[in-house]
Amino acid sequence: MSAPAPSEVLFYEQGASWLWVLAGPLAGFAMAMIQLSAGYGIQWVVPGIFFVLVTVFLAIQVKAARIHTSVELTVDELRQGTEITRTDEIVRIYPEATGAETPKWQYARALGELTGVPRGRTGIGLRLTNDRSAQAWARKHHQLRAALTNLVEERIPPEPSA
């Protein structure tokens, strides 16, 4: 028995970049340069501690961000962090929030296991089956909105304008 073929990825965000981990070596180098400029010479203990602590701390943060703030949309599923929503449960994409009044969908639960829309991301209102609302989110929210809209309109024709 063969595994089902993976669906085409329509949208993807990785959540965080491993480049942030380079701040660890830079912190160690900066401490070494501070020691050198102070005329003490370089004692490797303090720069080494900065190197290790900053690198490990940032590696943990980046790994967590790559798990909990990544987004992937395929024809079959929308994955926000570790939560997966079947795309056939998405009935409608709400219009973007404009003006001073907050739309009701912005009070809906954010998809994913986080308590709200992650910082640096923008929510996208979704109407789900069984009269539920939720917020998808992404940094490149316009691209995710366009991909979701195309996907939903292929299945469900848009509502006629009044």
C-alpha positions in Angstrom: 0.0 0.0 0.0 1.5 3.4 -1.0 1.2 6.6 0.9 -1.1 9.3 -0.6 0.7 11.9 -2.8 1.4 15.1 -0.9 -0.8 18.1 -1.9 0.7 21.0 -3.7 1.8 23.8 -1.3 -0.1 27.0 -2.1 1.4 29.2 0.6 4.2 28.7 3.2 5.8 30.7 5.9 8.6 29.1 8.0 7.9 31.1 11.2 11.5 32.2 12.0 14.9 32.2 10.4 17.9 30.3 11.8 20.0 33.3 11.0 19.0 34.8 14.4 21.3 32.1 16.0 24.3 34.0 14.6 23.7 36.6 17.3 25.4 34.1 19.7 28.8 34.1 18.0 28.5 37.9 17.5 27.8 38.3 21.2 30.9 36.3 22.1 33.0 38.2 19.6 31.7 41.5 20.9 32.6 40.6 24.5 36.1 39.6 23.3 36.5 43.0 21.6 35.3 44.8 24.7 37.9 43.0 26.8 40.6 43.7 24.2 39.7 47.4 23.9 39.8 47.7 27.7 43.4 46.5 27.7 42.9 43.3 29.6 43.6 41.0 26.7 41.1 38.3 25.9 40.0 35.9 28.6 37.9 33.3 26.8 35.6 32.4 29.7 33.2 35.5 29.4 33.1 35.5 25.6 32.6 31.8 25.7 29.7 32.0 28.2 28.0 34.7 26.1 28.5 32.6 22.9 27.0 29.5 24.4 24.1 31.2 26.4 23.0 33.5 23.6 23.3 30.8 20.9 21.3 28.2 23.0 18.6 30.6 24.0 18.1 31.9 20.5 18.1 28.3 19.0 15.3 27.4 21.4 13.4 30.5 20.5 13.8 29.9 16.7 12.9 26.2 17.0 9.7 27.2 18.9 8.8 29.9 16.4 9.3 27.5 13.5 6.9 25.1 15.2 4.2 27.4 16.5 4.2 30.3 14.0 4.7 28.5 10.7 1.9 28.5 8.1 1.2 26.1 5.3 -1.7 26.0 3.0 -2.4 23.1 0.6 -5.5 22.2 -1.4 -6.6 20.0 1.5 -5.4 21.6 4.7 -4.5 24.9 6.3 -1.8 24.4 9.0 -1.3 27.2 11.5 1.4 26.2 13.9 0.5 22.6 14.9 -3.3 23.0 14.3 -4.6 21.7 11.0 -7.9 22.9 9.6 -9.4 21.1 6.6 -9.9 23.6 3.8 -13.4 22.1 3.1 -14.4 23.5 6.5 -13.7 27.1 5.2 -16.9 28.5 3.8 -16.0 32.2 3.4 -13.1 34.7 3.7 -14.2 37.9 5.4 -13.1 41.2 3.9 -10.1 43.0 5.4 -10.7 45.3 8.3 -11.0 48.9 7.3 -12.0 52.0 9.1 -12.3 52.6 12.9 -14.9 50.0 13.7 -13.5 46.6 14.5 -15.2 43.7 12.6 -16.7 40.9 14.6 -14.3 38.3 13.1 -11.4 40.0 14.8 -12.8 38.8 18.1 -12.8 35.2 16.8 -10.3 32.6 18.0 -7.0 32.5 16.2 -6.1 29.2 14.6 -3.1 27.5 16.1 -2.4 26.6 19.7 -1.4 30.2 20.6 -3.8 32.4 22.5 -4.1 35.0 19.7 -2.6 36.1 16.5 1.2 36.0 16.9 3.0 39.3 17.0 4.0 40.6 13.6 1.2 38.7 11.9 -2.1 39.9 10.6 -5.4 38.1 11.1 -7.7 37.0 8.2 -11.3 36.4 9.1 -12.7 32.9 8.2 -16.2 31.6 8.3 -16.1 27.9 9.0 -18.8 25.2 8.8 -21.3 24.9 11.6 -21.6 28.7 11.9 -18.1 29.1 13.4 -15.6 31.9 12.9 -11.8 31.9 13.3 -8.8 33.9 12.3 -6.0 32.6 10.1 -2.8 34.7 10.2 0.4 35.3 8.4 3.2 37.8 8.0 2.4 37.9 4.2 -1.3 38.0 4.9 -2.2 39.4 1.5 -0.7 36.4 -0.2 -2.4 34.0 2.2 -5.7 35.8 1.8 -5.4 35.6 -2.0 -4.6 31.9 -1.9 -7.5 31.1 0.5 -9.9 33.2 -1.5 -9.0 31.4 -4.7 -9.3 28.0 -3.0 -12.7 28.8 -1.5 -14.1 30.4 -4.7 -13.1 27.2 -6.7 -15.4 25.2 -4.4 -18.1 27.8 -3.5 -18.9 30.6 -6.0 -18.7 34.1 -4.5 -21.9 35.6 -3.0 -23.6 38.0 -5.5 -23.2 41.7 -4.6 -26.4 43.5 -3.6 
